Amino acid sequence: MSATQFSRRTLLAGAAAMPFTVAAGGAARAAAPMMGMGMSKFNRVGLGDFEVTTILAGTMPRPDPHSIFGLNVSAETFETASKAARLPTDVAQFFFTPTVVNTGNELILFDTGLNAEGTTAALAEAGYTPDQVDIVVITHMHGDHIGGLMNGDAPTYPNARYVTGSAEFDAWAKMENENFEAKVRPLAEQMTMIGDGDSVASGVTAMAAFGHTPGHMTYMLESNGQQLVVAADFANHYVWSLGYPDWEVKFDMDKAAAAQTRRRILGMLAADGIPFIGYHMPWPGMGYVEAAGDGFRYEPTSYQLMIQAG
């Protein structure tokens, strides 16, 4: 067959038989390397005139979630509920999500993560430095919320004033707790103690949410008619806490009060359509609440707060 007798079909068939790199006329290349799982450490939205940023201070798997959630229900009940939500029962992923609110006048950090390193790294990715923080609000004094208050012997946020609930501080001050003594006690003289309904800054109001700890607080953000609740740990899992508010949780210090608080706040969020940030909700930690049977359902935010900001 002469060169002039090659048909288009013959050429295509020949190309199909050759290795792709040869047919494409390029040198063979190594496959792209596996990169592992990854995610951004910050997520920023608008709320009226505020900017609200969640920062991922850490995430880790925890084995045997039934030893933490649903202590008052059987293994069969826990397994049935988990399978319905497509959740494994042998491990859960925990998220630790402080919140940064820029009011335009002050930069407010809600909680400080497990340690200074993780939280300041996430802050840096979000574009902030520790010296820019004007107010540090401690929602409650479990270790994963106060762990980043101090960096060695020095305050992590050197220019900040500190705000926490008076009931919470007083309760922990009476306990023998090394974390409190190391992280909170050194800053006590710089702390403003507040109660239910008190203001942290314009548009930031404290709301009592006792039970998880003796003086646990949530915070209502309001700007230009928009609202969002910094909810901390009143509910610690998007299925096992929202779907089943009466399930007992290992870390709730007063389990009956915590269940009552969950129902009250979840009912308010569902009725009023207010979004919330949950410290342990799936990253980036923002969602809505819908009533569902005897419990509630978590609906992650999508672009709602982008539209509000626009």
C-alpha positions as CSV (number, residue, x, y, z in Angstrom):
1,M,0.0,0.0,0.0
2,S,1.4,3.4,-1.0
3,A,1.6,6.4,1.3
4,T,-1.2,7.9,-0.6
5,Q,-3.5,5.0,0.1
6,F,-3.6,5.5,3.9
7,S,-7.1,6.3,4.8
8,R,-8.3,8.4,7.8
9,R,-9.8,5.2,9.3
10,T,-6.4,3.4,9.0
11,L,-4.6,6.3,10.7
12,L,-7.2,6.4,13.6
13,A,-6.9,2.6,14.0
14,G,-3.2,2.8,14.2
15,A,-3.2,5.6,16.7
16,A,-5.6,3.7,18.9
17,A,-3.2,0.7,19.0
18,M,-0.2,2.8,20.1
19,P,0.4,3.8,23.8
20,F,-1.2,7.1,24.6
21,T,2.0,9.0,25.2
22,V,3.5,7.9,21.9
23,A,0.3,8.6,20.0
24,A,0.1,12.0,21.5
25,G,3.7,12.7,20.5
26,G,4.8,13.4,24.1
27,A,7.3,11.8,26.4
28,A,6.1,9.4,29.1
29,R,5.3,11.1,32.4
30,A,5.0,9.8,35.9
31,A,1.5,9.8,37.5
32,A,0.6,12.8,39.6
33,P,1.5,12.0,43.3
34,M,-1.2,11.3,45.8
35,M,-1.7,14.4,48.0
36,G,-3.8,13.1,50.9
37,M,-6.9,14.7,52.2
38,G,-6.9,18.4,52.8
39,M,-9.1,21.4,53.3
40,S,-8.9,25.1,53.9
41,K,-8.5,26.2,57.5
42,F,-10.9,29.1,57.3
43,N,-14.3,30.0,55.9
44,R,-15.5,33.6,55.8
45,V,-19.1,34.9,55.3
46,G,-20.9,38.2,55.7
47,L,-23.5,39.0,58.3
48,G,-24.8,42.4,57.7
49,D,-21.9,44.7,58.3
50,F,-19.9,41.9,60.1
51,E,-17.5,39.4,58.7
52,V,-17.7,36.0,60.4
53,T,-14.9,33.6,59.9
54,T,-14.7,30.0,61.2
55,I,-11.2,28.6,61.6
56,L,-10.3,25.0,61.8
57,A,-8.0,24.7,64.8
58,G,-7.9,20.9,64.6
59,T,-9.7,17.8,63.6
60,M,-9.2,14.2,64.7
61,P,-10.9,10.8,64.7
62,R,-12.3,9.4,67.9
63,P,-13.0,5.7,68.3
64,D,-16.2,4.2,69.8
65,P,-18.6,7.2,69.5
66,H,-21.2,5.4,71.5
67,S,-19.0,5.8,74.6
68,I,-19.5,9.5,74.1
69,F,-23.0,10.0,72.6
70,G,-26.2,8.2,73.5
71,L,-25.0,6.9,76.9
72,N,-28.6,6.3,77.9
73,V,-29.6,4.2,74.8
74,S,-28.7,0.7,73.8
75,A,-26.0,-0.3,71.3
76,E,-28.8,-1.4,68.9
77,T,-30.6,2.0,69.1
78,F,-27.3,3.8,68.5
79,E,-26.4,1.6,65.6
80,T,-29.8,2.0,63.9
81,A,-29.8,5.8,64.2
82,S,-26.2,5.9,62.9
83,K,-26.8,3.6,59.9
84,A,-29.9,5.7,59.0
85,A,-27.5,8.7,58.7
86,R,-24.8,6.7,56.9
87,L,-22.5,7.1,59.9
88,P,-20.0,4.5,61.0
89,T,-20.4,3.3,64.6
90,D,-16.7,2.5,65.3
91,V,-15.3,6.0,64.8
92,A,-16.3,9.6,64.5
93,Q,-14.4,12.7,63.2
94,F,-14.2,15.5,65.7
95,F,-13.7,19.2,64.6
96,F,-12.6,22.1,66.7
97,T,-13.8,25.4,65.3
98,P,-13.2,28.8,66.9
99,T,-15.0,31.7,65.4
100,V,-13.7,35.2,64.5
101,V,-16.1,38.1,64.2
102,N,-14.9,41.4,62.7
103,T,-17.5,44.0,63.6
104,G,-15.6,46.8,61.8
105,N,-14.5,48.2,65.1
106,E,-13.2,45.2,66.9
107,L,-11.9,41.7,66.1
108,I,-13.5,39.1,68.4
109,L,-12.2,35.6,68.8
110,F,-14.6,33.0,70.3
111,D,-12.6,30.2,72.0
112,T,-9.0,29.3,71.4
113,G,-8.8,25.7,70.4
114,L,-6.7,22.9,71.8
115,N,-3.5,24.8,71.8
116,A,-2.0,28.1,70.6
117,E,-0.2,26.6,67.6
118,G,-3.2,25.1,65.9
119,T,-5.4,28.2,66.4
120,T,-2.8,30.8,65.4
121,A,-1.9,28.7,62.2
122,A,-5.6,28.8,61.2
123,L,-5.8,32.5,62.1
124,A,-2.8,33.2,59.8
125,E,-4.4,31.3,56.9
126,A,-7.5,33.5,57.4
127,G,-5.3,36.6,57.3
128,Y,-5.2,37.6,61.0
129,T,-2.4,37.8,63.5
130,P,-2.8,37.2,67.3
131,D,-1.9,40.9,68.1
132,Q,-4.9,42.0,66.0
133,V,-7.4,40.3,68.3
134,D,-9.2,42.8,70.5
135,I,-11.5,40.5,72.5
136,V,-11.2,36.8,73.4
137,V,-14.6,35.3,74.4
138,I,-14.5,32.0,76.3
139,T,-17.8,30.2,75.9
140,H,-16.9,27.6,78.5
141,M,-13.7,26.2,80.1
142,H,-13.3,22.7,78.6
143,G,-9.7,22.2,77.5
144,D,-10.4,22.3,73.8
145,H,-11.7,25.9,74.2
146,I,-9.1,27.4,76.6
147,G,-6.1,25.4,75.4
148,G,-4.8,28.2,73.2
149,L,-5.2,31.1,75.7
150,M,-1.5,30.9,76.7
151,N,1.5,30.3,74.5
152,G,4.0,29.0,77.1
153,D,4.0,31.5,79.9
154,A,2.7,34.4,77.7
155,P,-0.8,35.3,76.6
156,T,-1.3,34.2,73.0
157,Y,-3.4,37.3,72.2
158,P,-1.3,40.1,73.9
159,N,-3.6,43.0,73.1
160,A,-6.9,41.4,73.9
161,R,-9.3,41.8,76.7
162,Y,-11.1,38.6,77.9
163,V,-14.8,37.9,78.4
164,T,-16.4,34.9,79.9
165,G,-19.5,34.0,81.9
166,S,-19.3,34.7,85.6
167,A,-21.1,31.5,86.5
168,E,-18.6,29.5,84.4
169,F,-15.6,31.1,85.9
170,D,-16.8,30.8,89.5
171,A,-17.6,27.1,89.0
172,W,-14.2,26.2,87.5
173,A,-12.4,28.4,90.1
174,K,-13.7,26.0,92.8
175,M,-12.5,22.9,91.0
176,E,-9.1,21.3,91.0
177,N,-8.3,21.6,87.3
178,E,-4.8,22.0,85.9
179,N,-5.9,23.4,82.6
180,F,-7.9,26.1,84.3
181,E,-5.0,27.0,86.6
182,A,-2.5,27.1,83.7
183,K,-4.6,28.8,81.0
184,V,-7.3,30.9,82.7
185,R,-6.2,31.8,86.1
186,P,-3.2,33.9,84.9
187,L,-5.6,36.1,82.9
188,A,-8.3,36.4,85.5
189,E,-7.6,40.1,86.3
190,Q,-8.0,41.0,82.7
191,M,-11.4,39.2,82.4
192,T,-14.8,40.8,82.2
193,M,-17.4,38.6,83.8
194,I,-20.9,38.6,82.1
195,G,-24.2,36.9,82.4
196,D,-27.3,36.1,80.3
197,G,-28.3,39.0,78.1
198,D,-25.1,41.0,78.6
199,S,-23.3,42.6,75.6
200,V,-19.8,41.8,74.6
201,A,-19.7,44.4,71.9
202,S,-22.4,46.1,69.8
203,G,-24.4,43.4,68.1
204,V,-22.9,40.6,70.2
205,T,-25.1,39.3,73.1
206,A,-24.5,36.5,75.6
207,M,-27.2,33.8,76.0
208,A,-27.1,31.3,78.9
209,A,-26.9,27.7,77.7
210,F,-26.1,25.9,80.9
211,G,-25.7,22.1,81.2
212,H,-22.7,21.2,79.1
213,T,-20.8,23.0,81.8
214,P,-22.2,25.0,84.7
215,G,-22.0,28.4,83.0
216,H,-21.8,27.5,79.3
217,M,-22.8,30.5,77.0
218,T,-23.8,30.9,73.4
219,Y,-23.8,34.3,71.6
220,M,-26.2,36.0,69.3
221,L,-24.7,38.0,66.5
222,E,-26.9,40.7,65.0
223,S,-26.0,43.2,62.2
224,N,-28.3,45.0,59.8
225,G,-31.2,42.7,60.6
226,Q,-29.2,39.5,60.1
227,Q,-28.7,37.0,63.0
228,L,-26.4,34.1,63.6
229,V,-25.7,32.2,66.8
230,V,-22.2,31.2,67.9
231,A,-23.4,28.1,69.6
232,A,-20.2,26.5,71.0
233,D,-21.0,23.1,72.6
234,F,-24.7,23.1,73.5
235,A,-24.9,20.4,70.7
236,N,-21.8,18.4,69.9
237,H,-22.8,16.3,66.9
238,Y,-24.9,17.0,63.8
239,V,-26.8,13.8,64.1
240,W,-26.4,12.3,67.5
241,S,-27.2,15.6,69.3
242,L,-29.6,17.3,66.9
243,G,-31.6,14.2,65.9
244,Y,-31.7,12.9,69.4
245,P,-31.6,15.9,71.9
246,D,-32.3,13.7,74.9
247,W,-29.4,11.4,74.3
248,E,-26.8,11.8,77.1
249,V,-23.4,13.0,76.2
250,K,-20.2,12.0,78.1
251,F,-18.9,15.6,78.2
252,D,-22.1,17.2,79.5
253,M,-21.5,17.9,83.2
254,D,-25.2,18.2,84.0
255,K,-26.9,15.8,81.5
256,A,-30.5,16.6,82.3
257,A,-29.9,20.4,82.1
258,A,-27.9,19.9,78.9
259,A,-30.8,18.0,77.2
260,Q,-33.2,20.8,78.2
261,T,-30.9,23.4,76.8
262,R,-30.5,21.5,73.5
263,R,-34.2,21.3,73.0
264,R,-34.7,25.0,73.9
265,I,-32.0,26.3,71.6
266,L,-32.7,23.9,68.7
267,G,-36.3,24.8,68.9
268,M,-35.5,28.5,68.7
269,L,-33.1,28.1,65.8
270,A,-35.6,26.0,63.9
271,A,-38.6,28.3,64.6
272,D,-36.7,31.5,63.7
273,G,-34.6,30.2,60.8
274,I,-31.4,31.4,62.4
275,P,-28.1,29.9,61.3
276,F,-25.6,28.8,63.9
277,I,-22.0,27.9,64.2
278,G,-21.3,24.7,66.1
279,Y,-17.8,24.2,67.5
280,H,-17.9,20.5,66.7
281,M,-20.2,20.5,63.7
282,P,-18.8,19.2,60.4
283,W,-16.4,21.7,58.9
284,P,-16.9,24.6,58.2
285,G,-19.3,24.4,61.1
286,M,-22.3,26.5,59.9
287,G,-25.8,25.3,59.5
288,Y,-29.5,25.6,60.0
289,V,-31.9,23.5,62.1
290,E,-35.1,21.9,60.9
291,A,-37.6,20.2,63.1
292,A,-37.8,16.5,62.3
293,G,-40.1,14.2,64.3
294,D,-39.2,14.3,67.9
295,G,-35.8,15.8,67.2
296,F,-34.2,18.1,64.6
297,R,-32.2,17.9,61.4
298,Y,-29.0,19.7,60.5
299,E,-28.9,21.5,57.2
300,P,-25.4,22.9,56.3
301,T,-25.3,26.4,54.9
302,S,-24.6,26.7,51.2
303,Y,-24.7,30.2,49.7
304,Q,-27.3,31.9,51.9
305,L,-24.8,34.1,53.8
306,M,-23.0,35.0,50.6
307,I,-26.3,36.4,49.3
308,Q,-26.9,38.3,52.6
309,A,-23.4,39.8,52.4
310,G,-24.0,40.9,48.8
